[in-house]
Amino acid sequence: MDESSLLLRAYYELLYERLEANRDRLTARIEKILSQEIAERDFPRLNEDRYAAYRDTCLAFVDERMEMYNPTGVQYTFDNVGSREVFKLELQLNWYDSRVEYEALVRAAMEKALVGVTDENLRLLAGELIEKLGAFPDRSIISAYEDSPTLQKLPDYVVGRAIEEIIG
C-alpha cells in the first residue's frame, strides 16, 4: 500500500472515531437542523409520524456513513478491484455527483503523502485532510441540495451538515 492510500485509510478511521465519540451531539444536531430546514423551506407540513420517519432516516444514514468510514470495513468500500465498479455504480445511484470531491480528496492525500507518512504524523495529516476537505461526500451533498432542495434529498443533507459541524 502506498503512503497516500495509507493516509486515506487514516482519514476514514479518524472520521469514524470522531463520529463515534460524538454520537449524542450528532443526533441532537440532526434533530435541530431537520426542524430548522423543514420550517425554513417551502416544504409541506410534516405530521408527527412523517417527521419521525425523516429523523429516523437521518439516523440510519449516520449508521450507513459510519459503516463506510469504519476502519474494519473501509477496505470493502475503497480498496479492492471490484470497488471501482461499486464506486461508479454508487455515483450513478446517488442524486449528487461526488466525483470531483473524491478526486480532490485523493489529490490532497497524494500531496500530503509527499512530505512522508510516518506513524508519528499519520493522524496529524489525516486531521489536516478533514480540516481542509471535510468528510467525503458532504460537500457534494450539501451543494447539490442547496442548488435544488427537496424532501427526498433532505435526510442526506441534514446528515452531511451535522457531520461537518461535528467533525470540525
Residue pairs with C-beta under 8 A, 6 or more apart in sequence:
1 9
2 113
3 113
3 116
3 117
4 106
4 109
4 110
4 112
4 113
5 79
5 109
6 113
6 117
6 122
7 109
7 112
7 113
7 117
7 122
7 125
7 126
7 129
8 78
8 105
8 106
8 109
9 71
9 74
9 75
10 122
10 123
10 125
10 126
11 105
11 109
11 126
11 129
11 130
12 68
12 69
12 70
12 71
12 74
12 78
13 69
13 71
13 74
13 126
14 123
14 126
14 127
14 130
15 69
15 130
15 135
15 167
16 66
16 69
16 70
16 71
18 130
18 166
18 167
19 26
19 62
19 65
19 66
19 69
19 163
19 166
19 167
20 66
22 166
22 167
23 62
25 166
26 62
26 162
26 163
26 166
27 59
27 62
29 162
29 165
29 166
30 55
30 58
30 59
30 62
30 158
30 159
30 162
31 55
33 158
33 161
33 162
34 51
34 54
34 55
34 58
34 154
34 158
37 149
37 154
37 157
37 158
38 46
38 51
38 54
38 154
41 149
43 151
43 154
44 151
46 54
54 151
54 154
54 155
57 155
58 155
58 158
58 159
58 162
61 155
61 156
61 159
62 159
62 162
62 163
65 135
65 159
65 163
67 73
68 74
68 77
69 135
76 83
77 83
77 86
77 87
78 87
87 102
91 97
91 98
91 99
94 137
95 144
95 152
95 153
95 156
96 137
96 140
96 141
96 143
96 144
96 145
96 153
96 156
97 140
97 144
98 136
98 137
98 140
98 141
100 140
101 133
101 136
101 137
101 139
101 140
102 136
102 137
104 133
105 129
105 133
105 136
108 129
108 132
108 133
109 129
112 125
112 128
112 129
113 125
115 121
115 125
117 125
130 167
131 168
133 139
134 163
134 164
134 167
134 168
135 160
135 163
135 164
135 167
137 160
138 160
138 161
138 163
138 164
141 153
141 156
141 157
141 159
141 160
142 157
142 160
142 161
142 164
144 153
145 153
145 154
145 156
145 157
145 160
146 157
149 157
